[in-house]
Amino acid sequence: MPNVEHELRLAMVEETSALGVPPGLAHRVAQGANRERRARRTAVALVAAAVLATAVPGYLTVTDRSGVASPTQAVGVDGVKVGYLPPGLGAPVLERADAGGLRGTGATWGAGDDLVRVTVYRDPTFHTGGAERVLGGIKGTPETLPGVLVAKVRGRGAFTRAEGDDLVWEERSGLVLRVTVGVRHRDALRRIADGLTPKDPTGGVFQGLRFTYVPPGLHLTDPSTVVDPNGWTELGWSGDNGASIRLLAVRGVNAADAETLLTWARTRQNLHTATPEKVRGKPGYRADGGGRGASYSRMRLWLEKPGLGYVVEVNQGLATTLDRIVKGLVPAEPPSPSGKPSTPGNTVDHVAVASLPPGLRRVAGETTRLGRGWSAKIARWSDGSRDMEVTVVRGAVLHSSQWVDEFLRGQKRESARTRRPPMGIRTTDQDGRRGIFFETSEVAVHVKVDPALAGELDRIAAKIRVPPPSYRP
Amino acid sequence: MSGHEGFTEFVAARGANLFRIAHLTCGSRDEAEDVLQSALEKAYRSWGRLHAGSDPEPYVRRIIVNTAISRARRRAILRIFLTDSPPETPAPDSLSGVELRQVLIAGLRGLPPHQRAVLVLRFFEDLTEAQTAEILRCSIGAVKSQASKGLARLRALIGADLHEEEFPHAER
């Protein structure tokens, strides 16, 4: 029988006897070390700049190394920053790369064994299961996914292949990221994947607020809406060991005042103890909720204004960060409907009224209406004899047909939604005022005009500009 | 002699051996080059602080081995299929010479990264258990245990009788 130690020694010597110093190694090392030094200095400058520009969350900037450490030409791919790439790959080729029914944009550096490709797939309808759909759409990969392995990327479920050259995961609802590498870059696959950052990782503007601080290790799950008369809209974050953050927006009569909001939270959010306390300068509560053990949670809730309340809930493990998270929430407006700053005189709750009949002037003040699961702002224009009004409604119930029936009660409606522009439900109220009602993903709008302005209605409605969805996958 | 010249001289003198260690601990030439380069970059950045006249090789060797282990572990998370395990079926008894050593190298590559590093340091670099433990930042007992397990797996692979082999427990 062979002596294993002896044979192993011989085997290792034989295996490595032909290996010499890789040519140019010392030079490459010196170059690489100097490049790293420069990168670190630039990263320090970036952090310093982030501290000065207080609107930029520091924790996001510290990890941003795109285009700094590598001579490879880095690009953003459809709104996703590429934070790390192996050096020496040159400029990428950008191309369409649809797969699995998702719209894809790919950036490819190098080819063959030297290939690095980053592909960003977007699904504006926010379907879940995007990664599986992409895998299903990969040519040559059967939909039953044999040979595909489960992995994780920053806490998110991901799929890879046995060869370790392909990694695909759902970064957040409607956004699927994929990294594909050639043989030479298999070891860099993870680092490239970890370096991909959507340009707005905080989830953008959500119901009038924006996060500027989220503890490290958490990732955005998705915005979702619980549609019922007591429903709400929420943005969620989660991480390892059950770490989670939820920001809930509650609209309508359930948020008529702070006490009502508290009652709602007791019945709908399992809140059990609460102490009155100003939160962000508004009337609110410090509260505990959830269940026992790991599901125990801490909350802050406050009334932003009559008809709009917020709840922030974190799991017990994040309790010490709750105040910082709440303090880091900043008021934010949704994107402008036209991409340009709106004219305040002609907007109603960020919805622009771009065309007005000549002579009409805005009537001072807005009216607020509250319903179950919705709140509305109503603005009026008049020239003394003719007038028009625009109602903008927000809330979780918006897309339930029951709500539409309730909202338009007492008004005559055309039997079906018109298919000609402007599309919507045409209405006539008891005073003969003609109207058009339509919905988008985040708001509903009802335009009503004096009978004398009936001929202007279509043009007014067609020129109503609604902000694009504040959440972009 | 400037720091840069000293570094270049060190790479010329010891680079090949360090490359061999990297190759054995990583299991592939491409990866070994990458690991070696990043280990040397770390050493280069600290070159001025390395004690004058002291041997920098153990420092670089430690970086290489630990980088290789950590990379292999990361990769193992990705590749949860069993390519990291050597085949369980013993090879025929007739294995010998070059063929035997090829099987041993394949088996070495299939060992868990920490076990592989222990065998490389003990039997390629001929380090003592204490020196190996120092590099891997683990106890001597852990080195003994990992070496024993690693050799046992290699023995099983080539069909050697475990009882006929004597494992060197004593310090060298």
HADDOCK unambig.tbl for C-alpha pairs under 7 A between the chains (distance, minus, plus):
assign (segid A and resid 1 and name CA) (segid B and resid 160 and name CA) 5.87 0.50 0.50
assign (segid A and resid 2 and name CA) (segid B and resid 160 and name CA) 6.87 0.50 0.50
assign (segid A and resid 3 and name CA) (segid B and resid 165 and name CA) 6.62 0.50 0.50
assign (segid A and resid 4 and name CA) (segid B and resid 155 and name CA) 6.51 0.50 0.50
assign (segid A and resid 5 and name CA) (segid B and resid 123 and name CA) 6.94 0.50 0.50
assign (segid A and resid 7 and name CA) (segid B and resid 101 and name CA) 6.46 0.50 0.50
assign (segid A and resid 8 and name CA) (segid B and resid 101 and name CA) 6.76 0.50 0.50
assign (segid A and resid 8 and name CA) (segid B and resid 104 and name CA) 6.36 0.50 0.50
assign (segid A and resid 9 and name CA) (segid B and resid 123 and name CA) 5.64 0.50 0.50
assign (segid A and resid 9 and name CA) (segid B and resid 124 and name CA) 5.73 0.50 0.50
assign (segid A and resid 11 and name CA) (segid B and resid 101 and name CA) 4.71 0.50 0.50
assign (segid A and resid 11 and name CA) (segid B and resid 102 and name CA) 6.95 0.50 0.50
assign (segid A and resid 11 and name CA) (segid B and resid 104 and name CA) 6.90 0.50 0.50
assign (segid A and resid 11 and name CA) (segid B and resid 105 and name CA) 6.43 0.50 0.50
assign (segid A and resid 12 and name CA) (segid B and resid 105 and name CA) 6.99 0.50 0.50
assign (segid A and resid 12 and name CA) (segid B and resid 124 and name CA) 6.56 0.50 0.50
assign (segid A and resid 16 and name CA) (segid B and resid 20 and name CA) 5.50 0.50 0.50
assign (segid A and resid 19 and name CA) (segid B and resid 16 and name CA) 6.48 0.50 0.50
assign (segid A and resid 19 and name CA) (segid B and resid 20 and name CA) 6.61 0.50 0.50
assign (segid A and resid 20 and name CA) (segid B and resid 16 and name CA) 4.62 0.50 0.50
assign (segid A and resid 21 and name CA) (segid B and resid 15 and name CA) 5.17 0.50 0.50
assign (segid A and resid 21 and name CA) (segid B and resid 16 and name CA) 4.47 0.50 0.50
assign (segid A and resid 21 and name CA) (segid B and resid 19 and name CA) 6.80 0.50 0.50
assign (segid A and resid 26 and name CA) (segid B and resid 8 and name CA) 5.62 0.50 0.50
assign (segid A and resid 26 and name CA) (segid B and resid 11 and name CA) 6.26 0.50 0.50
assign (segid A and resid 29 and name CA) (segid B and resid 37 and name CA) 5.89 0.50 0.50
assign (segid A and resid 29 and name CA) (segid B and resid 40 and name CA) 6.32 0.50 0.50
assign (segid A and resid 29 and name CA) (segid B and resid 41 and name CA) 5.14 0.50 0.50
assign (segid A and resid 30 and name CA) (segid B and resid 41 and name CA) 6.72 0.50 0.50
assign (segid A and resid 30 and name CA) (segid B and resid 44 and name CA) 6.90 0.50 0.50
assign (segid A and resid 32 and name CA) (segid B and resid 41 and name CA) 6.61 0.50 0.50
assign (segid A and resid 33 and name CA) (segid B and resid 41 and name CA) 5.10 0.50 0.50
assign (segid A and resid 33 and name CA) (segid B and resid 44 and name CA) 6.95 0.50 0.50
assign (segid A and resid 33 and name CA) (segid B and resid 45 and name CA) 6.34 0.50 0.50
assign (segid A and resid 151 and name CA) (segid B and resid 78 and name CA) 5.94 0.50 0.50
assign (segid A and resid 162 and name CA) (segid B and resid 79 and name CA) 6.15 0.50 0.50
assign (segid A and resid 164 and name CA) (segid B and resid 78 and name CA) 6.83 0.50 0.50
assign (segid A and resid 164 and name CA) (segid B and resid 79 and name CA) 6.74 0.50 0.50
